[in-house]
Amino acid sequence: MMIFKKHIRDQLKEKLKEAISSLKADYRDIIIAVDFEGYTYKEIANQTGISPGTLMSRRHRAMSLLLKKLKTEKK
């Protein structure tokens, strides 16, 4: 049973990686920075000169696109 769960988890991870990789760079970068590397919007804004509001908007759009891609693959 544990092997089966690990297999399913590995498949989900791979599908998520593929979906993130397929995003435009602006969307991919914000997902990686916030959700995987733990940066705050303020930290990213200070480094990039992009306003926190724009970064939040990009992340929201990126999450919507990821959800749509993953739902499409599920069918």
N, C-alpha and C positions, 0 to 999 in steps of 0.2 A: 504493500500500500504506500509506503514512504517513497519508494522508487517511482511509483506512478505520479505522486504529488510533485516530486522534484522534476520529473519530465514535463509536466504541465506548466510548472513555474518557469522552467527554462524556455519552453515554447513561448510563453507570454512575454518574457524578457526580450527574446529575440524579435518578436513582432513589434514590441515597443521601440526597440533600437532601430528597426527598419523604418517605422513610421516617423520617428524623430529625424532620422537621416534624410528622409524624403522632403522635409520642410525646407522652405527658403532659409537662407543663412540668418536673416534677422530674427525669424521665429525660432529656429533651432538654437541659436546662441542664447536667447533669453531663457528658454526652457532649461538648457544645460546650466547656465549661471545660477538661476534661482533655485531650481528644483533638485539639481544634482550636486552643485558646488556650494550652495548655501549663501550666496551673495544676496544682499538686500538691494532693493531698487535704488536707494540712495548711494550705495557703494558703486553700483554699475553706472549710475548717472554721473558721479564724480569722475569715473575713469573714461567714460565715453562722450560726455557732453550732451547726452540725450536726456530729455526731461523724464523724471519718474513717471509722470502720467503717460507719456508715450510708451515707456517700457511696460507699464501695466497693461496698456491697450494691446501691445504686441503679444504679451504673454497670454492674455485672454483669448486673442485670435488664434494663437498657436495651440492652445488647449482645445479650442473648438475644432480646429482642423485635425488634431490628433484623434479626438473622439470620433469624428466623422470617418477618418481612415480606418480606425480599429473596428468600428461598427460595420463598415463595408466589408472588411476582411472576414468578419464573423459569419456573414451570410453565405 
